[in-house]
Amino acid sequence: LGLGSGLVYHVGATGGGTDIAARLVRRKYPYMNFGTISLALNALVVVTFAVIFKRFDSAMYTIITMFVSSRIVNLILYGLVNSSICYIITIKPHEIASEISGRLHRGATILRGEGAYSGEERDVVLCAVKRQQIPALRRIVSEIDDRSFVIVTESHAVFGENFGDIGNID
């Protein structure tokens, strides 16, 4: 179900019903995933059915199936989440940024920060990397400034150079 629906949505079509409503909601809120919107709308219908007909067991299994399906739809439409955003708080931002560029072939941005507790100015290197590059990034940071503070967050979408197509909005 998820594979078939994902392929239909990928070419810009819908299966009718709540899919049309999901498409309209997505146009207003493009940052929301289509599969998640569709899941919410369909779950509303199923919960209404369960309450009216007192069929909570059927509704539960249906919602589980719809959840799995929506995850597959999102996977087909948006791909695997395989990018991470790294924040590196360091006293050697230029050296770290240079190594990230040279060894990982990724760009980096140096931000100015201030410690909330200490009040000290600190530089923050911000970069987007593929998940499999995180061990190499940790080695780079460790070699240059082993007192750095590194935060790695999962990124749902990264667009631009060597990542997703920045112009494809649907």
Residue, then its C-alpha position, 0 to 999 in steps of 0.5 A: l500500500g505504501l509503495g503503490s501510494g508513494l509511487v502515485y504521489h511521486v508522479g504528482a497524482t492522488g488516489g482521491g479522497t483524503d489524498i486531495a485534502a492532504r495535497l491542499v494542506r501540503r501546499k499551505y504547509p510545505y514543510m510538512n511531509f505528505g505521508t504524515i498529513s495523509l496519515a493524520l487525515n485518514a486516522l481522523v476518518v478511522v477514529t470517527f468510524a471506531v467511535i460510531f460503530k464501536r470497532f476499536d480493534s479494527a481501527m487500531y489495526t487500520i491505524i497501524t497499517m496506515f502508519v507503516s504505509s505513511r512511513i513508506v510513502n515518506l521514504i519514497l517521496y523524500g528518501l532516507v534520512n541520511s544527513s546530519i547537521c553538526y555544530i562544533i563549538t571550538i577555539k579553532p574554527h578555521e582549522i576545523a572548517s578547512e579540514i572538513s572542506g579538504r577531507l570531507h568535501r563539505g562546506a562549513t559556516i562559522l557562527r559567532g556564539e556566546g556561552a550562556y553560563s560563562g559569557e565567553e565568546r565561542d565560535v561554532v562551526l556549522c556543517a551538513v554531512k552525510r551520516q556515514q561521514i560522522p566518524a571522520l568528522r569526529r576524528i578531524v575535530s578530535e585531532i585539531d581541538d579535543r576540547s571541542f563540544v560537538i552536537v550532531t542532529e539528524s536532518h530531515a532534508v538538506f538541499g543544495e550542493n551535493f545534497g537534494d535538489i533545492g528547486n524541487i518543492d513537491 
